[in-house]
């Protein structure tokens, strides 16, 4: 994994497969071609998600959880159109699956210890981590990281 020269944010490779949507929210695998993901670092940290919304990687954090003793990799993504977009739960799930595959898996793979969970945080405006922002649209999803895959888990 290389760092972008103009940023301290690590960026992942490109061309992760789009996950399929399902009629209901059940655990599923976001299959990732690891060599392709780790081989390249995009010049532009932007990504078009399956729903059509454009997002930008803000940062990835390795975050110890003080009460559970778990370690999370948190992928924070700016999605300016999030507040205006009205889509189904299944379509949003496909978006977070794609984000986990594209940016979560490489960050988890590079973490000092395998994380207990990968958390995807989409936000319509940049919000400081851990701060309330009632006027900002946000979406969260949690994934177990197992055998190089994202496996969706309900919070």
ABEGO torsion letter per residue (X at the ends): XBBBAABABBBBBBGBBBBBBBABBBBBBBBBBAAAAAABBBABABBBBAAGBBBBBABBBBBBBAAAGBBBBBBBBBBAAAAABBBBAAAAAAAAAAAAAAAAAAAAAABABBBABBBBBBBABBBBBGBBBAABBBBBBBBBBBGGBBBBBBX
